Amino acid sequence: MSLTVQQTEALYSLYPSIKTTNGTVAYDENGAEVAYDINSVNAKVAENEQSSQSVKTSAQAKLAALGLTADEIAHLIGA
């Protein structure tokens, strides 16, 4: 099993001493294993996803307020 890209990004954000991962094992700059809390990592992933969705929703609303159609908005934001 390996960490997802989102989990790896969250891991680096939460634990700055972690410099690399292999599967689910994290290492510092000296190659020493670093313990981490996967529940905290998953919570950070969920937080990041919610933030991303909020930004997308805000962008859609702003584009609609400018008079763009739903198709135009979907094309611009890649929906």
PyMOL CGO cylinders between C-alpha atoms (Angstrom):
from pymol import cmd
from pymol.cgo import CYLINDER

trace = [
    CYLINDER, 0.00, 0.00, 0.00, 1.16, 3.51, -0.78, 0.3, 1, 1, 1, 1, 1, 1,
    CYLINDER, 1.16, 3.51, -0.78, 0.04, 6.98, 0.14, 0.3, 1, 1, 1, 1, 1, 1,
    CYLINDER, 0.04, 6.98, 0.14, -2.02, 8.86, -2.42, 0.3, 1, 1, 1, 1, 1, 1,
    CYLINDER, -2.02, 8.86, -2.42, -0.67, 12.03, -3.97, 0.3, 1, 1, 1, 1, 1, 1,
    CYLINDER, -0.67, 12.03, -3.97, -3.09, 14.01, -1.78, 0.3, 1, 1, 1, 1, 1, 1,
    CYLINDER, -3.09, 14.01, -1.78, -1.93, 12.19, 1.35, 0.3, 1, 1, 1, 1, 1, 1,
    CYLINDER, -1.93, 12.19, 1.35, 1.71, 12.77, 0.47, 0.3, 1, 1, 1, 1, 1, 1,
    CYLINDER, 1.71, 12.77, 0.47, 1.11, 16.49, -0.03, 0.3, 1, 1, 1, 1, 1, 1,
    CYLINDER, 1.11, 16.49, -0.03, -0.74, 16.68, 3.29, 0.3, 1, 1, 1, 1, 1, 1,
    CYLINDER, -0.74, 16.68, 3.29, 2.02, 14.70, 5.00, 0.3, 1, 1, 1, 1, 1, 1,
    CYLINDER, 2.02, 14.70, 5.00, 4.70, 17.14, 3.81, 0.3, 1, 1, 1, 1, 1, 1,
    CYLINDER, 4.70, 17.14, 3.81, 2.53, 20.06, 4.91, 0.3, 1, 1, 1, 1, 1, 1,
    CYLINDER, 2.53, 20.06, 4.91, 1.90, 18.67, 8.39, 0.3, 1, 1, 1, 1, 1, 1,
    CYLINDER, 1.90, 18.67, 8.39, 5.37, 17.25, 8.99, 0.3, 1, 1, 1, 1, 1, 1,
    CYLINDER, 5.37, 17.25, 8.99, 8.04, 19.55, 7.49, 0.3, 1, 1, 1, 1, 1, 1,
    CYLINDER, 8.04, 19.55, 7.49, 10.84, 17.26, 8.68, 0.3, 1, 1, 1, 1, 1, 1,
    CYLINDER, 10.84, 17.26, 8.68, 9.64, 14.57, 6.27, 0.3, 1, 1, 1, 1, 1, 1,
    CYLINDER, 9.64, 14.57, 6.27, 11.59, 14.76, 3.03, 0.3, 1, 1, 1, 1, 1, 1,
    CYLINDER, 11.59, 14.76, 3.03, 10.63, 11.52, 1.26, 0.3, 1, 1, 1, 1, 1, 1,
    CYLINDER, 10.63, 11.52, 1.26, 8.30, 8.56, 1.44, 0.3, 1, 1, 1, 1, 1, 1,
    CYLINDER, 8.30, 8.56, 1.44, 8.38, 4.96, 0.30, 0.3, 1, 1, 1, 1, 1, 1,
    CYLINDER, 8.38, 4.96, 0.30, 4.99, 3.28, 0.39, 0.3, 1, 1, 1, 1, 1, 1,
    CYLINDER, 4.99, 3.28, 0.39, 3.58, 4.42, 3.72, 0.3, 1, 1, 1, 1, 1, 1,
    CYLINDER, 3.58, 4.42, 3.72, 6.94, 4.96, 5.42, 0.3, 1, 1, 1, 1, 1, 1,
    CYLINDER, 6.94, 4.96, 5.42, 8.24, 8.51, 5.79, 0.3, 1, 1, 1, 1, 1, 1,
    CYLINDER, 8.24, 8.51, 5.79, 11.87, 9.59, 6.15, 0.3, 1, 1, 1, 1, 1, 1,
    CYLINDER, 11.87, 9.59, 6.15, 13.70, 12.74, 7.18, 0.3, 1, 1, 1, 1, 1, 1,
    CYLINDER, 13.70, 12.74, 7.18, 16.69, 14.27, 5.37, 0.3, 1, 1, 1, 1, 1, 1,
    CYLINDER, 16.69, 14.27, 5.37, 19.05, 11.82, 7.09, 0.3, 1, 1, 1, 1, 1, 1,
    CYLINDER, 19.05, 11.82, 7.09, 17.07, 8.77, 6.01, 0.3, 1, 1, 1, 1, 1, 1,
    CYLINDER, 17.07, 8.77, 6.01, 15.68, 8.15, 9.49, 0.3, 1, 1, 1, 1, 1, 1,
    CYLINDER, 15.68, 8.15, 9.49, 12.11, 6.93, 9.66, 0.3, 1, 1, 1, 1, 1, 1,
    CYLINDER, 12.11, 6.93, 9.66, 9.61, 9.54, 10.88, 0.3, 1, 1, 1, 1, 1, 1,
    CYLINDER, 9.61, 9.54, 10.88, 6.41, 8.54, 12.68, 0.3, 1, 1, 1, 1, 1, 1,
    CYLINDER, 6.41, 8.54, 12.68, 3.21, 10.32, 11.68, 0.3, 1, 1, 1, 1, 1, 1,
    CYLINDER, 3.21, 10.32, 11.68, -0.51, 10.14, 12.40, 0.3, 1, 1, 1, 1, 1, 1,
    CYLINDER, -0.51, 10.14, 12.40, -2.40, 8.90, 9.33, 0.3, 1, 1, 1, 1, 1, 1,
    CYLINDER, -2.40, 8.90, 9.33, -5.67, 10.22, 10.79, 0.3, 1, 1, 1, 1, 1, 1,
    CYLINDER, -5.67, 10.22, 10.79, -4.22, 13.73, 10.86, 0.3, 1, 1, 1, 1, 1, 1,
    CYLINDER, -4.22, 13.73, 10.86, -3.01, 13.28, 7.30, 0.3, 1, 1, 1, 1, 1, 1,
    CYLINDER, -3.01, 13.28, 7.30, -6.45, 12.14, 6.13, 0.3, 1, 1, 1, 1, 1, 1,
    CYLINDER, -6.45, 12.14, 6.13, -8.11, 15.03, 7.98, 0.3, 1, 1, 1, 1, 1, 1,
    CYLINDER, -8.11, 15.03, 7.98, -5.77, 17.46, 6.17, 0.3, 1, 1, 1, 1, 1, 1,
    CYLINDER, -5.77, 17.46, 6.17, -6.65, 15.82, 2.83, 0.3, 1, 1, 1, 1, 1, 1,
    CYLINDER, -6.65, 15.82, 2.83, -10.36, 16.32, 3.56, 0.3, 1, 1, 1, 1, 1, 1,
    CYLINDER, -10.36, 16.32, 3.56, -9.72, 19.93, 4.59, 0.3, 1, 1, 1, 1, 1, 1,
    CYLINDER, -9.72, 19.93, 4.59, -7.78, 20.59, 1.38, 0.3, 1, 1, 1, 1, 1, 1,
    CYLINDER, -7.78, 20.59, 1.38, -10.52, 19.02, -0.74, 0.3, 1, 1, 1, 1, 1, 1,
    CYLINDER, -10.52, 19.02, -0.74, -13.19, 21.14, 0.98, 0.3, 1, 1, 1, 1, 1, 1,
    CYLINDER, -13.19, 21.14, 0.98, -11.12, 24.27, 0.45, 0.3, 1, 1, 1, 1, 1, 1,
    CYLINDER, -11.12, 24.27, 0.45, -10.64, 23.40, -3.21, 0.3, 1, 1, 1, 1, 1, 1,
    CYLINDER, -10.64, 23.40, -3.21, -14.38, 22.84, -3.66, 0.3, 1, 1, 1, 1, 1, 1,
    CYLINDER, -14.38, 22.84, -3.66, -15.13, 26.17, -1.97, 0.3, 1, 1, 1, 1, 1, 1,
    CYLINDER, -15.13, 26.17, -1.97, -12.79, 27.97, -4.35, 0.3, 1, 1, 1, 1, 1, 1,
    CYLINDER, -12.79, 27.97, -4.35, -14.39, 26.25, -7.34, 0.3, 1, 1, 1, 1, 1, 1,
    CYLINDER, -14.39, 26.25, -7.34, -17.89, 27.15, -6.16, 0.3, 1, 1, 1, 1, 1, 1,
    CYLINDER, -17.89, 27.15, -6.16, -16.85, 30.76, -5.63, 0.3, 1, 1, 1, 1, 1, 1,
    CYLINDER, -16.85, 30.76, -5.63, -15.30, 30.93, -9.09, 0.3, 1, 1, 1, 1, 1, 1,
    CYLINDER, -15.30, 30.93, -9.09, -18.46, 29.51, -10.67, 0.3, 1, 1, 1, 1, 1, 1,
    CYLINDER, -18.46, 29.51, -10.67, -20.60, 32.12, -8.90, 0.3, 1, 1, 1, 1, 1, 1,
    CYLINDER, -20.60, 32.12, -8.90, -18.32, 34.96, -9.99, 0.3, 1, 1, 1, 1, 1, 1,
    CYLINDER, -18.32, 34.96, -9.99, -18.32, 33.80, -13.60, 0.3, 1, 1, 1, 1, 1, 1,
    CYLINDER, -18.32, 33.80, -13.60, -22.10, 33.45, -13.58, 0.3, 1, 1, 1, 1, 1, 1,
    CYLINDER, -22.10, 33.45, -13.58, -22.38, 36.97, -12.17, 0.3, 1, 1, 1, 1, 1, 1,
    CYLINDER, -22.38, 36.97, -12.17, -20.35, 38.16, -15.14, 0.3, 1, 1, 1, 1, 1, 1,
    CYLINDER, -20.35, 38.16, -15.14, -22.99, 36.68, -17.42, 0.3, 1, 1, 1, 1, 1, 1,
    CYLINDER, -22.99, 36.68, -17.42, -21.29, 33.49, -18.61, 0.3, 1, 1, 1, 1, 1, 1,
    CYLINDER, -21.29, 33.49, -18.61, -23.49, 30.52, -19.40, 0.3, 1, 1, 1, 1, 1, 1,
    CYLINDER, -23.49, 30.52, -19.40, -23.22, 27.21, -17.55, 0.3, 1, 1, 1, 1, 1, 1,
    CYLINDER, -23.22, 27.21, -17.55, -21.52, 25.67, -20.60, 0.3, 1, 1, 1, 1, 1, 1,
    CYLINDER, -21.52, 25.67, -20.60, -18.99, 28.48, -20.79, 0.3, 1, 1, 1, 1, 1, 1,
    CYLINDER, -18.99, 28.48, -20.79, -18.23, 28.17, -17.08, 0.3, 1, 1, 1, 1, 1, 1,
    CYLINDER, -18.23, 28.17, -17.08, -17.84, 24.39, -17.32, 0.3, 1, 1, 1, 1, 1, 1,
    CYLINDER, -17.84, 24.39, -17.32, -15.42, 24.84, -20.22, 0.3, 1, 1, 1, 1, 1, 1,
    CYLINDER, -15.42, 24.84, -20.22, -13.35, 27.41, -18.30, 0.3, 1, 1, 1, 1, 1, 1,
    CYLINDER, -13.35, 27.41, -18.30, -13.05, 25.46, -15.07, 0.3, 1, 1, 1, 1, 1, 1,
    CYLINDER, -13.05, 25.46, -15.07, -12.76, 22.05, -16.65, 0.3, 1, 1, 1, 1, 1, 1,
    CYLINDER, -12.76, 22.05, -16.65, -15.96, 20.64, -15.23, 0.3, 1, 1, 1, 1, 1, 1,
]
cmd.load_cgo(trace, "trace")
